[in-house]
Amino acid sequence: MTTTHTNTNTNATASTAPNPTVWLALHAADAPALIDYLVDVFGFVVAARYGEGDTVDHAELRWPDGAGGVMLGSHRPGNAWSREPGTAGGYVVTADPDALYERVLRHKADVVRPLADTDYGSREFAVRDPEGNLWSFGPYPGAPLPDHFVA
């Protein structure tokens, strides 16, 4: 079963961004609720969702500001590919951390580090999702590859 979710982010470019080659993988005690949270509070876009009822076999959420993504599903204890819900953390690049911070505040998210300028020249904040995962947001896109890796 594939379901869709309405995206309220008018800057969405997920359909035109290249597919990510690295994905954050999460398992959730309540995967449907986590999907709704990531879409509504942060602005992720559901690209795919498979499963029946409260069970999510596989879902893919894309970040509209770039080529990042999250794969997630319902937690299945004892499964070979399984991790405890709420034990992950990720950094998400956003061009406008101030606007995103206002959005998470409007949704009464659990802010664990308020928006602030850092000593290393970034502007970031961090949030804990309802499953316990930590999410940090800021404009830093990462260091460029060393010259010997550039094609």
N, C-alpha and C positions, 0 to 999 in steps of 0.2 A: 504494500500500500504506500503510495506517495502522497504526502500532504503538502500544502503550501501555507505560508504565513505572510500576511501583509506587511510590507516594509514601510515604515513611516519616515525613513531617512531619505530626503530628497537628493542627497549627494551620491546615491547608490550607483556604483559602477561595477558591481560584482559580475554582471553578465558580460562585461567587456574586458575585465582584468584577466591576466593569464592565470591558469590554474596553479595553486600553490604546489610546491614540491616538498614542503615540510608542513605537517599538520600537528596541532596540539590535539591529543587524544584524551577524552574524558569518559569516565563511567559515572553514572548518576543513580542515586536511589530513586529519584523522581525525574526521569529524563524529560518527559513532556513539560514539566514545570521549569526545568533548567533551560530548555529551548526557548520557552516563552520569555523567561527572564533575560537571556542573552540578546534576544531580538528587541524586546520592549525597553529594557534599561540601557543597554550598550549600543544597539543599532545593528547587530549582526543580521544577515539575510539568510533565510533557509534556502539552500540550493537543492537538498534532497532529504527525505525522511521516509523510512521504511519501518513497518511494524504494525501491530494491531492494538487498539485500546491504549492502555497505559504502558505497554512495552514498546520501546524503541530499539529495533534491531540495529539500525544504523541511521545516522543523520549527519549531514554536512552543512555547516554554517560558514558563510563567507563574510569577510570584513570588507565593507564597501569602500574604504579609503585605500585599498591596495590589494595585494595578492595573497593575503593570509587567510587561514581557515581553521576551523575546529571540526573534528569528527567526534561524535559522541554516541553513546547508547546506554541502555539500561544495564545496571550493575548485575552481574551474574556470578555470585561467589562460587569458587571452585573451577571456573572456566580457565583454560590455559592462558588466555589473553584477558586478564582482568586486573584491575587495580581498585583500591578502596576509593569510594567517592570522597571528594573534598581534599585530596592530597596533591593537587596540581597547582601550578602557578604559571602565569604567562605575561609577556609584555606585548602590548598592542600599540602600534604606531598610529597616531592621529595627528592630522594637520592642525586641529583646533582643540587642544586639551581644555581650554576654558569653556567652550560650548558643550563639550561632552561632560565635563564636570557638572555644569548646571543641569544637564539632562539626568545624570545619576542622582543628583540631589532632589530633583523633582519626583523621582521614583523612590525616594527614601532608602537608597542603597546603603549597605553597611560600609561606610568609608573608613578604611583603616589607616590611611595616610592622606591628609588633605592636600589639595592642589597647592603646590609651592614651587618656586624656583630652586634649582639645585646648585651645589657648588661646582658641578661639571657642565653648567650651561644649558640644562634642560628645564622643562616645566612639566611636572608629573603629579599624579595622584594614584592611589591604590584602593581597590574595593575587594571585599569578600563576597562571593556569590552565596546563595542559600545552601548550596552543598558544602561550602567551606573552601572552595578554590580561591586563590588570590589572583587578582588581575591588576596589572600596573599599566597605566596609559600615559603616553607622552609623545613628543614629536621626533625623538631620536631614531633614525632609520637604521642604525648600526654602522659600523666602520666599513669603508670600502675594502674590497678584496685586495690583497697584496698584488703588486704588478705582475709577479710570475704566475698568477692564476687568471689574469684577464686575457681573454682570447684576442 
